[in-house]
Amino acid sequence: MADRVEWLRLAMAGSWAALGPRYTEFRDGVAAALAALPHDTVVTSHFIAINAAIGVATGDDRLVIRSLDNCSVTVIDVLHGALHLVEGGHEADTLIR
């Protein structure tokens, strides 16, 4: 478990590209799933997936862009098939550092 925690700390301080294709495919899959939603939709998800969507919407390759608080609300619009950040969720300190 200690190895996983250390890996996660390093990964979260870096970029999707640095993690490689397995991880960039995950990020791109999150974005594609959101872009394919046919209606306004509420999606509940994990901190990393939300950051993946924010990164695609803003063109930022960092794994963690915002330290989102539990139950924060991030608003993303899809315009012409592309994600656009409307509002970033409330940020808070996280236990993962």
RODO-2510 file (C-alpha; in nm, 4 decimals, decimal comma):
residues 97
     n   res          X          Y          Z
     1     m     0,0000     0,0000     0,0000
     2     a     0,2849     0,2415     0,0737
     3     d     0,4091     0,1996    -0,2851
     4     r     0,0634     0,2829    -0,4185
     5     v     0,0393     0,5963    -0,2052
     6     e     0,3808     0,7164    -0,3219
     7     w     0,2963     0,6397    -0,6870
     8     l    -0,0321     0,8276    -0,6523
     9     r     0,1404     1,1319    -0,5015
    10     l     0,3888     1,1423    -0,7881
    11     a     0,1222     1,0816    -1,0525
    12     m    -0,1045     1,3523    -0,9147
    13     a     0,1817     1,6021    -0,9257
    14     g     0,2453     1,5257    -1,2929
    15     s     0,0700     1,5121    -1,6268
    16     w    -0,1427     1,2654    -1,8180
    17     a     0,1195     1,2446    -2,0922
    18     a     0,3887     1,1509    -1,8408
    19     l     0,1772     0,8552    -1,7268
    20     g     0,1488     0,7202    -2,0800
    21     p    -0,1151     0,5910    -2,3204
    22     r    -0,3108     0,3803    -2,0710
    23     y    -0,3881     0,6933    -1,8713
    24     t    -0,4370     0,9360    -2,1588
    25     e    -0,6886     0,6857    -2,3019
    26     f    -0,8776     0,6994    -1,9702
    27     r    -0,8774     1,0827    -1,9785
    28     d    -0,9916     1,0870    -2,3404
    29     g    -1,2617     0,8307    -2,2605
    30     v    -1,3986     1,0512    -1,9834
    31     a    -1,4130     1,3451    -2,2245
    32     a    -1,5741     1,1373    -2,4999
    33     a    -1,8395     1,0007    -2,2629
    34     l    -1,9283     1,3514    -2,1473
    35     a    -1,9331     1,4906    -2,5013
    36     a    -2,1681     1,2109    -2,6103
    37     l    -2,4371     1,2850    -2,3508
    38     p    -2,7495     1,3890    -2,5438
    39     h    -2,9048     1,6045    -2,2675
    40     d    -2,8045     1,8211    -1,9748
    41     t    -2,6942     1,5606    -1,7236
    42     v    -2,5747     1,5429    -1,3656
    43     v    -2,2746     1,3139    -1,3358
    44     t    -2,1258     1,2143    -1,0036
    45     s    -1,7665     1,1096    -1,0260
    46     h    -1,4248     1,0895    -0,8675
    47     f    -1,1807     1,3758    -0,8187
    48     i    -0,9468     1,2460    -1,0913
    49     a    -1,2189     1,1987    -1,3538
    50     i    -1,3502     1,5487    -1,2886
    51     n    -0,9979     1,6874    -1,3221
    52     a    -0,9610     1,4912    -1,6468
    53     a    -1,2703     1,6659    -1,7841
    54     i    -1,1487     2,0050    -1,6638
    55     g    -0,8113     1,9424    -1,8279
    56     v    -0,9664     1,8546    -2,1623
    57     a    -1,1983     2,1550    -2,1392
    58     t    -0,9111     2,3940    -2,0668
    59     g    -0,6299     2,2298    -2,2641
    60     d    -0,4341     2,1576    -1,9440
    61     d    -0,2477     1,8240    -1,9301
    62     r    -0,1919     1,8224    -1,5525
    63     l    -0,3525     1,5327    -1,3695
    64     v    -0,4759     1,7605    -1,0912
    65     i    -0,5834     2,1094    -1,1878
    66     r    -0,8245     2,1759    -0,9028
    67     s    -0,8271     2,0251    -0,5519
    68     l    -1,2009     1,9712    -0,5548
    69     d    -1,3929     1,9438    -0,2313
    70     n    -1,6351     1,6587    -0,1630
    71     c    -1,9744     1,7329    -0,3198
    72     s    -1,8424     2,0346    -0,5101
    73     v    -2,0147     2,1173    -0,8368
    74     t    -1,8190     2,1614    -1,1581
    75     v    -2,0144     2,2745    -1,4630
    76     i    -1,8956     2,1779    -1,8101
    77     d    -2,0782     2,2551    -2,1335
    78     v    -2,0387     2,0689    -2,4593
    79     l    -2,0300     2,3011    -2,7584
    80     h    -1,9843     2,1534    -3,1051
    81     g    -1,8516     1,8326    -2,9495
    82     a    -1,5887     2,0051    -2,7315
    83     l    -1,5869     2,0407    -2,3534
    84     h    -1,5867     2,3932    -2,2085
    85     l    -1,5431     2,4711    -1,8397
    86     v    -1,8231     2,6965    -1,7171
    87     e    -1,7620     2,6755    -1,3436
    88     g    -1,4982     2,4977    -1,1375
    89     g    -1,6098     2,3301    -0,8180
    90     h    -1,5224     2,4510    -0,4698
    91     e    -1,1705     2,3550    -0,3691
    92     a    -1,0525     2,2165    -0,0365
    93     d    -0,7464     2,0584     0,1133
    94     t    -0,7077     1,6895     0,0337
    95     l    -0,5545     1,4107     0,2368
    96     i    -0,3642     1,2863    -0,0682
    97     r    -0,0446     1,4894    -0,0990
***
